[in-house]
Amino acid sequence: MEQLTLNVKGMTCDHCQSAVTGALKELNGVTDVDVKLEKGTADVAYDESQVSVNHMKEAVEDQGYDVK
Ligand SMILES: [Cu+2]
């Protein structure tokens, strides 16, 4: 199991927070997500054999946010 923090740009409210959380939790291999609205971060625990970092970035970008 791996852990990383994505920097997510553009989240402004609770809706954004749940959109990002939901997009990440939908991915196979993602086991835990903690999105911090004020900090603009998403802490993700995941199984690296099932999901890649690029996959996570794409999922968040598909919701309309930028990932650094
Ligand atoms: Cu919002």
PDB file of the backbone (N, CA, C, O) and the ligand in Angstrom, with CONECT records:
HET     CU  A 101       1
ATOM      1  N   MET A   1       0.835  -1.202   0.000  1.00  0.00           N
ATOM      2  CA  MET A   1       0.000   0.000   0.000  1.00  0.00           C
ATOM      3  C   MET A   1       0.868   1.250   0.000  1.00  0.00           C
ATOM      4  O   MET A   1       1.848   1.349   0.739  1.00  0.00           O
ATOM      5  N   GLU A   2       0.489   2.196  -0.839  1.00  0.00           N
ATOM      6  CA  GLU A   2       1.229   3.450  -0.946  1.00  0.00           C
ATOM      7  C   GLU A   2       0.355   4.612  -0.516  1.00  0.00           C
ATOM      8  O   GLU A   2      -0.867   4.492  -0.420  1.00  0.00           O
ATOM      9  N   GLN A   3       0.996   5.726  -0.262  1.00  0.00           N
ATOM     10  CA  GLN A   3       0.287   6.931   0.157  1.00  0.00           C
ATOM     11  C   GLN A   3       0.895   8.123  -0.565  1.00  0.00           C
ATOM     12  O   GLN A   3       2.114   8.220  -0.702  1.00  0.00           O
ATOM     13  N   LEU A   4       0.035   9.035  -1.029  1.00  0.00           N
ATOM     14  CA  LEU A   4       0.584  10.252  -1.625  1.00  0.00           C
ATOM     15  C   LEU A   4      -0.376  11.403  -1.404  1.00  0.00           C
ATOM     16  O   LEU A   4      -1.538  11.216  -1.043  1.00  0.00           O
ATOM     17  N   THR A   5       0.147  12.606  -1.633  1.00  0.00           N
ATOM     18  CA  THR A   5      -0.672  13.806  -1.541  1.00  0.00           C
ATOM     19  C   THR A   5      -0.675  14.506  -2.897  1.00  0.00           C
ATOM     20  O   THR A   5       0.376  14.875  -3.422  1.00  0.00           O
ATOM     21  N   LEU A   6      -1.872  14.684  -3.453  1.00  0.00           N
ATOM     22  CA  LEU A   6      -2.019  15.446  -4.696  1.00  0.00           C
ATOM     23  C   LEU A   6      -2.335  16.884  -4.334  1.00  0.00           C
ATOM     24  O   LEU A   6      -3.096  17.140  -3.401  1.00  0.00           O
ATOM     25  N   ASN A   7      -1.754  17.826  -5.067  1.00  0.00           N
ATOM     26  CA  ASN A   7      -2.123  19.229  -4.914  1.00  0.00           C
ATOM     27  C   ASN A   7      -3.186  19.556  -5.945  1.00  0.00           C
ATOM     28  O   ASN A   7      -2.933  19.511  -7.148  1.00  0.00           O
ATOM     29  N   VAL A   8      -4.380  19.886  -5.465  1.00  0.00           N
ATOM     30  CA  VAL A   8      -5.522  20.105  -6.349  1.00  0.00           C
ATOM     31  C   VAL A   8      -5.865  21.589  -6.372  1.00  0.00           C
ATOM     32  O   VAL A   8      -6.173  22.184  -5.340  1.00  0.00           O
ATOM     33  N   LYS A   9      -5.808  22.181  -7.570  1.00  0.00           N
ATOM     34  CA  LYS A   9      -6.101  23.607  -7.727  1.00  0.00           C
ATOM     35  C   LYS A   9      -7.553  23.814  -8.130  1.00  0.00           C
ATOM     36  O   LYS A   9      -8.085  23.068  -8.953  1.00  0.00           O
ATOM     37  N   GLY A  10      -8.186  24.810  -7.563  1.00  0.00           N
ATOM     38  CA  GLY A  10      -9.503  25.205  -8.034  1.00  0.00           C
ATOM     39  C   GLY A  10     -10.671  24.781  -7.167  1.00  0.00           C
ATOM     40  O   GLY A  10     -11.823  25.052  -7.506  1.00  0.00           O
ATOM     41  N   MET A  11     -10.391  24.112  -6.039  1.00  0.00           N
ATOM     42  CA  MET A  11     -11.496  23.721  -5.157  1.00  0.00           C
ATOM     43  C   MET A  11     -11.905  24.931  -4.307  1.00  0.00           C
ATOM     44  O   MET A  11     -11.072  25.559  -3.653  1.00  0.00           O
ATOM     45  N   THR A  12     -13.205  25.241  -4.332  1.00  0.00           N
ATOM     46  CA  THR A  12     -13.658  26.435  -3.612  1.00  0.00           C
ATOM     47  C   THR A  12     -14.726  26.171  -2.558  1.00  0.00           C
ATOM     48  O   THR A  12     -14.978  27.025  -1.708  1.00  0.00           O
ATOM     49  N   CYS A  13     -15.354  25.005  -2.604  1.00  0.00           N
ATOM     50  CA  CYS A  13     -16.445  24.774  -1.661  1.00  0.00           C
ATOM     51  C   CYS A  13     -16.630  23.288  -1.371  1.00  0.00           C
ATOM     52  O   CYS A  13     -15.897  22.450  -1.895  1.00  0.00           O
ATOM     53  N   ASP A  14     -17.613  22.969  -0.533  1.00  0.00           N
ATOM     54  CA  ASP A  14     -17.859  21.581  -0.153  1.00  0.00           C
ATOM     55  C   ASP A  14     -18.174  20.701  -1.354  1.00  0.00           C
ATOM     56  O   ASP A  14     -17.818  19.523  -1.397  1.00  0.00           O
ATOM     57  N   HIS A  15     -18.846  21.297  -2.321  1.00  0.00           N
ATOM     58  CA  HIS A  15     -19.175  20.525  -3.510  1.00  0.00           C
ATOM     59  C   HIS A  15     -17.909  20.065  -4.229  1.00  0.00           C
ATOM     60  O   HIS A  15     -17.809  18.913  -4.650  1.00  0.00           O
ATOM     61  N   CYS A  16     -16.959  20.963  -4.363  1.00  0.00           N
ATOM     62  CA  CYS A  16     -15.682  20.616  -4.998  1.00  0.00           C
ATOM     63  C   CYS A  16     -15.002  19.493  -4.222  1.00  0.00           C
ATOM     64  O   CYS A  16     -14.480  18.538  -4.797  1.00  0.00           O
ATOM     65  N   GLN A  17     -15.024  19.639  -2.909  1.00  0.00           N
ATOM     66  CA  GLN A  17     -14.383  18.647  -2.051  1.00  0.00           C
ATOM     67  C   GLN A  17     -14.990  17.261  -2.267  1.00  0.00           C
ATOM     68  O   GLN A  17     -14.268  16.271  -2.377  1.00  0.00           O
ATOM     69  N   SER A  18     -16.322  17.197  -2.328  1.00  0.00           N
ATOM     70  CA  SER A  18     -16.933  15.880  -2.502  1.00  0.00           C
ATOM     71  C   SER A  18     -16.776  15.370  -3.927  1.00  0.00           C
ATOM     72  O   SER A  18     -16.706  14.160  -4.145  1.00  0.00           O
ATOM     73  N   ALA A  19     -16.721  16.277  -4.903  1.00  0.00           N
ATOM     74  CA  ALA A  19     -16.501  15.836  -6.285  1.00  0.00           C
ATOM     75  C   ALA A  19     -15.130  15.177  -6.427  1.00  0.00           C
ATOM     76  O   ALA A  19     -14.999  14.126  -7.054  1.00  0.00           O
ATOM     77  N   VAL A  20     -14.122  15.801  -5.845  1.00  0.00           N
ATOM     78  CA  VAL A  20     -12.763  15.249  -5.922  1.00  0.00           C
ATOM     79  C   VAL A  20     -12.677  13.944  -5.133  1.00  0.00           C
ATOM     80  O   VAL A  20     -12.088  12.966  -5.594  1.00  0.00           O
ATOM     81  N   THR A  21     -13.267  13.939  -3.948  1.00  0.00           N
ATOM     82  CA  THR A  21     -13.257  12.724  -3.125  1.00  0.00           C
ATOM     83  C   THR A  21     -13.925  11.574  -3.872  1.00  0.00           C
ATOM     84  O   THR A  21     -13.391  10.466  -3.928  1.00  0.00           O
ATOM     85  N   GLY A  22     -15.101  11.846  -4.448  1.00  0.00           N
ATOM     86  CA  GLY A  22     -15.838  10.801  -5.150  1.00  0.00           C
ATOM     87  C   GLY A  22     -15.098  10.273  -6.361  1.00  0.00           C
ATOM     88  O   GLY A  22     -15.091   9.068  -6.612  1.00  0.00           O
ATOM     89  N   ALA A  23     -14.470  11.177  -7.122  1.00  0.00           N
ATOM     90  CA  ALA A  23     -13.751  10.764  -8.329  1.00  0.00           C
ATOM     91  C   ALA A  23     -12.597   9.834  -7.975  1.00  0.00           C
ATOM     92  O   ALA A  23     -12.335   8.862  -8.684  1.00  0.00           O
ATOM     93  N   LEU A  24     -11.914  10.132  -6.886  1.00  0.00           N
ATOM     94  CA  LEU A  24     -10.781   9.293  -6.483  1.00  0.00           C
ATOM     95  C   LEU A  24     -11.241   7.970  -5.893  1.00  0.00           C
ATOM     96  O   LEU A  24     -10.651   6.925  -6.168  1.00  0.00           O
ATOM     97  N   LYS A  25     -12.284   8.011  -5.089  1.00  0.00           N
ATOM     98  CA  LYS A  25     -12.761   6.776  -4.449  1.00  0.00           C
ATOM     99  C   LYS A  25     -13.331   5.791  -5.455  1.00  0.00           C
ATOM    100  O   LYS A  25     -13.367   4.588  -5.196  1.00  0.00           O
ATOM    101  N   GLU A  26     -13.779   6.294  -6.607  1.00  0.00           N
ATOM    102  CA  GLU A  26     -14.324   5.419  -7.645  1.00  0.00           C
ATOM    103  C   GLU A  26     -13.265   4.538  -8.286  1.00  0.00           C
ATOM    104  O   GLU A  26     -13.587   3.497  -8.859  1.00  0.00           O
ATOM    105  N   LEU A  27     -12.018   4.941  -8.196  1.00  0.00           N
ATOM    106  CA  LEU A  27     -10.955   4.203  -8.881  1.00  0.00           C
ATOM    107  C   LEU A  27     -10.644   2.899  -8.149  1.00  0.00           C
ATOM    108  O   LEU A  27     -10.519   2.871  -6.925  1.00  0.00           O
ATOM    109  N   ASN A  28     -10.523   1.826  -8.921  1.00  0.00           N
ATOM    110  CA  ASN A  28     -10.088   0.557  -8.340  1.00  0.00           C
ATOM    111  C   ASN A  28      -8.683   0.715  -7.800  1.00  0.00           C
ATOM    112  O   ASN A  28      -7.807   1.259  -8.474  1.00  0.00           O
ATOM    113  N   GLY A  29      -8.469   0.244  -6.595  1.00  0.00           N
ATOM    114  CA  GLY A  29      -7.134   0.311  -6.012  1.00  0.00           C
ATOM    115  C   GLY A  29      -6.962   1.457  -5.040  1.00  0.00           C
ATOM    116  O   GLY A  29      -6.014   1.467  -4.256  1.00  0.00           O
ATOM    117  N   VAL A  30      -7.877   2.437  -5.080  1.00  0.00           N
ATOM    118  CA  VAL A  30      -7.833   3.539  -4.118  1.00  0.00           C
ATOM    119  C   VAL A  30      -8.599   3.106  -2.871  1.00  0.00           C
ATOM    120  O   VAL A  30      -9.781   2.771  -2.949  1.00  0.00           O
ATOM    121  N   THR A  31      -7.933   3.114  -1.734  1.00  0.00           N
ATOM    122  CA  THR A  31      -8.563   2.597  -0.522  1.00  0.00           C
ATOM    123  C   THR A  31      -9.013   3.681   0.440  1.00  0.00           C
ATOM    124  O   THR A  31      -9.939   3.477   1.225  1.00  0.00           O
ATOM    125  N   ASP A  32      -8.351   4.845   0.378  1.00  0.00           N
ATOM    126  CA  ASP A  32      -8.747   5.902   1.304  1.00  0.00           C
ATOM    127  C   ASP A  32      -8.419   7.270   0.709  1.00  0.00           C
ATOM    128  O   ASP A  32      -7.364   7.453   0.101  1.00  0.00           O
ATOM    129  N   VAL A  33      -9.325   8.223   0.887  1.00  0.00           N
ATOM    130  CA  VAL A  33      -9.141   9.571   0.345  1.00  0.00           C
ATOM    131  C   VAL A  33      -9.490  10.588   1.415  1.00  0.00           C
ATOM    132  O   VAL A  33     -10.528  10.487   2.069  1.00  0.00           O
ATOM    133  N   ASP A  34      -8.614  11.569   1.587  1.00  0.00           N
ATOM    134  CA  ASP A  34      -8.901  12.658   2.528  1.00  0.00           C
ATOM    135  C   ASP A  34      -8.587  13.984   1.840  1.00  0.00           C
ATOM    136  O   ASP A  34      -7.426  14.379   1.733  1.00  0.00           O
ATOM    137  N   VAL A  35      -9.632  14.663   1.377  1.00  0.00           N
ATOM    138  CA  VAL A  35      -9.450  15.928   0.660  1.00  0.00           C
ATOM    139  C   VAL A  35      -9.576  17.084   1.637  1.00  0.00           C
ATOM    140  O   VAL A  35     -10.569  17.200   2.356  1.00  0.00           O
ATOM    141  N   LYS A  36      -8.556  17.942   1.657  1.00  0.00           N
ATOM    142  CA  LYS A  36      -8.573  19.107   2.525  1.00  0.00           C
ATOM    143  C   LYS A  36      -8.779  20.354   1.674  1.00  0.00           C
ATOM    144  O   LYS A  36      -7.899  20.785   0.929  1.00  0.00           O
ATOM    145  N   LEU A  37      -9.964  20.909   1.814  1.00  0.00           N
ATOM    146  CA  LEU A  37     -10.372  22.043   0.991  1.00  0.00           C
ATOM    147  C   LEU A  37      -9.468  23.255   1.206  1.00  0.00           C
ATOM    148  O   LEU A  37      -9.013  23.869   0.241  1.00  0.00           O
ATOM    149  N   GLU A  38      -9.208  23.600   2.462  1.00  0.00           N
ATOM    150  CA  GLU A  38      -8.427  24.813   2.780  1.00  0.00           C
ATOM    151  C   GLU A  38      -7.005  24.716   2.249  1.00  0.00           C
ATOM    152  O   GLU A  38      -6.443  25.698   1.765  1.00  0.00           O
ATOM    153  N   LYS A  39      -6.427  23.518   2.343  1.00  0.00           N
ATOM    154  CA  LYS A  39      -5.051  23.334   1.897  1.00  0.00           C
ATOM    155  C   LYS A  39      -4.951  23.039   0.409  1.00  0.00           C
ATOM    156  O   LYS A  39      -3.880  23.176  -0.182  1.00  0.00           O
ATOM    157  N   GLY A  40      -6.067  22.634  -0.204  1.00  0.00           N
ATOM    158  CA  GLY A  40      -6.031  22.263  -1.607  1.00  0.00           C
ATOM    159  C   GLY A  40      -5.260  20.978  -1.847  1.00  0.00           C
ATOM    160  O   GLY A  40      -4.516  20.861  -2.821  1.00  0.00           O
ATOM    161  N   THR A  41      -5.442  20.013  -0.949  1.00  0.00           N
ATOM    162  CA  THR A  41      -4.718  18.757  -1.100  1.00  0.00           C
ATOM    163  C   THR A  41      -5.672  17.567  -1.031  1.00  0.00           C
ATOM    164  O   THR A  41      -6.780  17.657  -0.501  1.00  0.00           O
ATOM    165  N   ALA A  42      -5.208  16.464  -1.577  1.00  0.00           N
ATOM    166  CA  ALA A  42      -5.930  15.196  -1.467  1.00  0.00           C
ATOM    167  C   ALA A  42      -4.926  14.128  -1.045  1.00  0.00           C
ATOM    168  O   ALA A  42      -4.016  13.782  -1.797  1.00  0.00           O
ATOM    169  N   ASP A  43      -5.105  13.618   0.157  1.00  0.00           N
ATOM    170  CA  ASP A  43      -4.275  12.510   0.628  1.00  0.00           C
ATOM    171  C   ASP A  43      -4.930  11.214   0.168  1.00  0.00           C
ATOM    172  O   ASP A  43      -6.104  10.967   0.443  1.00  0.00           O
ATOM    173  N   VAL A  44      -4.160  10.394  -0.534  1.00  0.00           N
ATOM    174  CA  VAL A  44      -4.715   9.172  -1.102  1.00  0.00           C
ATOM    175  C   VAL A  44      -3.896   7.968  -0.661  1.00  0.00           C
ATOM    176  O   VAL A  44      -2.667   7.980  -0.736  1.00  0.00           O
ATOM    177  N   ALA A  45      -4.582   6.931  -0.200  1.00  0.00           N
ATOM    178  CA  ALA A  45      -3.948   5.640   0.054  1.00  0.00           C
ATOM    179  C   ALA A  45      -4.391   4.710  -1.060  1.00  0.00           C
ATOM    180  O   ALA A  45      -5.577   4.636  -1.384  1.00  0.00           O
ATOM    181  N   TYR A  46      -3.437   4.002  -1.643  1.00  0.00           N
ATOM    182  CA  TYR A  46      -3.779   3.212  -2.824  1.00  0.00           C
ATOM    183  C   TYR A  46      -2.861   2.006  -2.980  1.00  0.00           C
ATOM    184  O   TYR A  46      -1.780   1.933  -2.396  1.00  0.00           O
ATOM    185  N   ASP A  47      -3.335   1.064  -3.790  1.00  0.00           N
ATOM    186  CA  ASP A  47      -2.553  -0.122  -4.132  1.00  0.00           C
ATOM    187  C   ASP A  47      -1.886   0.143  -5.479  1.00  0.00           C
ATOM    188  O   ASP A  47      -2.559   0.231  -6.505  1.00  0.00           O
ATOM    189  N   GLU A  48      -0.571   0.268  -5.470  1.00  0.00           N
ATOM    190  CA  GLU A  48       0.155   0.671  -6.669  1.00  0.00           C
ATOM    191  C   GLU A  48       0.094  -0.377  -7.785  1.00  0.00           C
ATOM    192  O   GLU A  48       0.431  -0.076  -8.930  1.00  0.00           O
ATOM    193  N   SER A  49      -0.329  -1.593  -7.467  1.00  0.00           N
ATOM    194  CA  SER A  49      -0.461  -2.602  -8.523  1.00  0.00           C
ATOM    195  C   SER A  49      -1.782  -2.454  -9.270  1.00  0.00           C
ATOM    196  O   SER A  49      -1.982  -3.076 -10.313  1.00  0.00           O
ATOM    197  N   GLN A  50      -2.679  -1.635  -8.741  1.00  0.00           N
ATOM    198  CA  GLN A  50      -4.005  -1.488  -9.361  1.00  0.00           C
ATOM    199  C   GLN A  50      -4.265  -0.120  -9.966  1.00  0.00           C
ATOM    200  O   GLN A  50      -5.089   0.008 -10.871  1.00  0.00           O
ATOM    201  N   VAL A  51      -3.580   0.896  -9.484  1.00  0.00           N
ATOM    202  CA  VAL A  51      -3.892   2.241  -9.965  1.00  0.00           C
ATOM    203  C   VAL A  51      -2.620   3.081  -9.991  1.00  0.00           C
ATOM    204  O   VAL A  51      -1.776   2.980  -9.101  1.00  0.00           O
ATOM    205  N   SER A  52      -2.491   3.926 -11.041  1.00  0.00           N
ATOM    206  CA  SER A  52      -1.302   4.767 -11.175  1.00  0.00           C
ATOM    207  C   SER A  52      -1.626   6.201 -10.771  1.00  0.00           C
ATOM    208  O   SER A  52      -2.787   6.601 -10.687  1.00  0.00           O
ATOM    209  N   VAL A  53      -0.573   6.951 -10.525  1.00  0.00           N
ATOM    210  CA  VAL A  53      -0.747   8.349 -10.155  1.00  0.00           C
ATOM    211  C   VAL A  53      -1.386   9.124 -11.306  1.00  0.00           C
ATOM    212  O   VAL A  53      -2.222  10.000 -11.083  1.00  0.00           O
ATOM    213  N   ASN A  54      -0.987   8.796 -12.537  1.00  0.00           N
ATOM    214  CA  ASN A  54      -1.585   9.469 -13.688  1.00  0.00           C
ATOM    215  C   ASN A  54      -3.081   9.237 -13.769  1.00  0.00           C
ATOM    216  O   ASN A  54      -3.847  10.131 -14.129  1.00  0.00           O
ATOM    217  N   HIS A  55      -3.481   8.034 -13.433  1.00  0.00           N
ATOM    218  CA  HIS A  55      -4.896   7.678 -13.429  1.00  0.00           C
ATOM    219  C   HIS A  55      -5.654   8.566 -12.441  1.00  0.00           C
ATOM    220  O   HIS A  55      -6.744   9.053 -12.743  1.00  0.00           O
ATOM    221  N   MET A  56      -5.073   8.770 -11.266  1.00  0.00           N
ATOM    222  CA  MET A  56      -5.702   9.631 -10.246  1.00  0.00           C
ATOM    223  C   MET A  56      -5.793  11.070 -10.745  1.00  0.00           C
ATOM    224  O   MET A  56      -6.821  11.729 -10.590  1.00  0.00           O
ATOM    225  N   LYS A  57      -4.705  11.545 -11.344  1.00  0.00           N
ATOM    226  CA  LYS A  57      -4.696  12.926 -11.853  1.00  0.00           C
ATOM    227  C   LYS A  57      -5.784  13.122 -12.893  1.00  0.00           C
ATOM    228  O   LYS A  57      -6.506  14.119 -12.879  1.00  0.00           O
ATOM    229  N   GLU A  58      -5.891  12.144 -13.806  1.00  0.00           N
ATOM    230  CA  GLU A  58      -6.913  12.236 -14.846  1.00  0.00           C
ATOM    231  C   GLU A  58      -8.311  12.282 -14.245  1.00  0.00           C
ATOM    232  O   GLU A  58      -9.160  13.051 -14.694  1.00  0.00           O
ATOM    233  N   ALA A  59      -8.549  11.460 -13.231  1.00  0.00           N
ATOM    234  CA  ALA A  59      -9.874  11.412 -12.610  1.00  0.00           C
ATOM    235  C   ALA A  59     -10.232  12.765 -11.999  1.00  0.00           C
ATOM    236  O   ALA A  59     -11.373  13.216 -12.100  1.00  0.00           O
ATOM    237  N   VAL A  60      -9.261  13.403 -11.373  1.00  0.00           N
ATOM    238  CA  VAL A  60      -9.510  14.712 -10.758  1.00  0.00           C
ATOM    239  C   VAL A  60      -9.654  15.788 -11.837  1.00  0.00           C
ATOM    240  O   VAL A  60     -10.509  16.668 -11.735  1.00  0.00           O
ATOM    241  N   GLU A  61      -8.819  15.712 -12.863  1.00  0.00           N
ATOM    242  CA  GLU A  61      -8.895  16.697 -13.946  1.00  0.00           C
ATOM    243  C   GLU A  61     -10.209  16.585 -14.702  1.00  0.00           C
ATOM    244  O   GLU A  61     -10.744  17.587 -15.176  1.00  0.00           O
ATOM    245  N   ASP A  62     -10.731  15.367 -14.817  1.00  0.00           N
ATOM    246  CA  ASP A  62     -12.034  15.170 -15.466  1.00  0.00           C
ATOM    247  C   ASP A  62     -13.151  15.890 -14.721  1.00  0.00           C
ATOM    248  O   ASP A  62     -14.182  16.216 -15.308  1.00  0.00           O
ATOM    249  N   GLN A  63     -12.947  16.138 -13.431  1.00  0.00           N
ATOM    250  CA  GLN A  63     -13.944  16.870 -12.635  1.00  0.00           C
ATOM    251  C   GLN A  63     -13.783  18.382 -12.810  1.00  0.00           C
ATOM    252  O   GLN A  63     -14.616  19.152 -12.331  1.00  0.00           O
ATOM    253  N   GLY A  64     -12.730  18.805 -13.483  1.00  0.00           N
ATOM    254  CA  GLY A  64     -12.537  20.228 -13.766  1.00  0.00           C
ATOM    255  C   GLY A  64     -11.529  20.918 -12.875  1.00  0.00           C
ATOM    256  O   GLY A  64     -11.521  22.145 -12.781  1.00  0.00           O
ATOM    257  N   TYR A  65     -10.668  20.137 -12.214  1.00  0.00           N
ATOM    258  CA  TYR A  65      -9.648  20.738 -11.349  1.00  0.00           C
ATOM    259  C   TYR A  65      -8.263  20.409 -11.875  1.00  0.00           C
ATOM    260  O   TYR A  65      -8.059  19.389 -12.533  1.00  0.00           O
ATOM    261  N   ASP A  66      -7.326  21.278 -11.579  1.00  0.00           N
ATOM    262  CA  ASP A  66      -5.945  21.035 -11.993  1.00  0.00           C
ATOM    263  C   ASP A  66      -5.202  20.328 -10.863  1.00  0.00           C
ATOM    264  O   ASP A  66      -5.397  20.613  -9.681  1.00  0.00           O
ATOM    265  N   VAL A  67      -4.351  19.404 -11.271  1.00  0.00           N
ATOM    266  CA  VAL A  67      -3.509  18.684 -10.297  1.00  0.00           C
ATOM    267  C   VAL A  67      -2.065  19.014 -10.562  1.00  0.00           C
ATOM    268  O   VAL A  67      -1.585  18.905 -11.691  1.00  0.00           O
ATOM    269  N   LYS A  68      -1.365  19.422  -9.506  1.00  0.00           N
ATOM    270  CA  LYS A  68       0.070  19.724  -9.651  1.00  0.00           C
ATOM    271  C   LYS A  68       0.882  18.603  -9.051  1.00  0.00           C
ATOM    272  O   LYS A  68       2.111  18.655  -9.065  1.00  0.00           O
TER     273      LYS A  68
HETATM  274 CU    CU A 101     -17.204  24.034  -5.274  1.00  0.00          CU2+
END
